[in-house]
Amino acid sequence: MNTDRSWRCPCCGCTELLEGYQRSDGMMMPRKFTMGIVGSIIQHYFCKSCGTIVYSRVIDTKPFRPAGKN
């Protein structure tokens, strides 16, 4: 996400953006996975004032299959 562009929180109007990462039990997991650690950390950009998440992305997309494929 290009954080250099001006943006405004849709909930409170704040213009300050923070970045954080969701890991461990909160990892994005593929639909079918084997034992072990399989998944990816999720990166979030969120409003400093109210905490609204305005953008999220999966860091590593390799363990996942295309949507609609079993």
C-alpha positions as a printed Julia matrix, in Angstrom:
70×3 Matrix{Float64}:
   0.0     0.0    0.0
   1.38    3.38  -0.92
   1.28    5.25   2.39
   2.68    8.45   0.81
  -0.71    9.37  -0.66
  -3.06   11.37   1.49
  -5.95    9.34   2.9
  -8.68    9.82   5.47
 -10.19    7.18   7.78
 -13.75    6.42   6.64
 -14.89    6.14  10.29
 -13.33    9.09  12.13
 -11.58   11.23   9.52
  -8.08   10.82  11.03
  -5.19   11.05   8.56
  -2.54    9.06  10.52
  -1.94    5.48   9.42
  -0.11    2.76  11.41
   1.25   -0.62  10.26
   1.07   -3.94  12.13
   1.36   -7.68  11.57
  -0.92  -10.55  12.58
   0.99  -13.79  13.32
   0.78  -17.18  15.04
  -2.81  -18.25  15.74
  -4.08  -15.34  13.66
  -2.28  -16.44  10.48
  -4.19  -16.81   7.22
  -4.36  -20.55   6.47
  -5.0   -22.4    3.19
  -8.3   -24.27   2.93
  -6.57  -27.67   3.13
  -3.25  -27.94   4.91
  -0.99  -30.64   6.35
   0.38  -30.79   9.88
   3.02  -28.21  10.73
   3.17  -24.5   10.25
   1.53  -23.6    6.97
   0.13  -20.18   6.37
   1.16  -16.57   6.08
   1.52  -13.5    8.23
  -1.12  -10.84   7.54
  -0.01   -7.2    7.23
  -2.51   -4.53   8.32
  -2.63   -0.77   7.89
  -4.96    0.86  10.39
  -6.14    4.23  11.69
  -4.11    5.6   14.61
  -7.14    7.28  16.16
  -9.91    4.66  16.08
  -8.12    1.44  15.01
 -10.17    0.82  11.88
  -8.27   -1.51   9.54
  -8.17    0.2    6.15
  -6.01   -2.31   4.23
  -4.8    -5.88   4.8
  -2.71   -8.29   2.76
  -1.28  -11.8    3.02
   2.54  -11.59   2.95
   3.26  -15.03   1.37
   0.72  -16.28  -1.18
   2.63  -19.49  -2.17
   0.75  -21.94   0.16
  -2.64  -20.97  -1.31
  -4.6   -22.25  -4.3
  -6.58  -20.1   -6.74
 -10.11  -19.26  -5.58
 -12.73  -21.83  -6.59
 -10.23  -24.7   -6.87
 -10.46  -27.55  -4.34
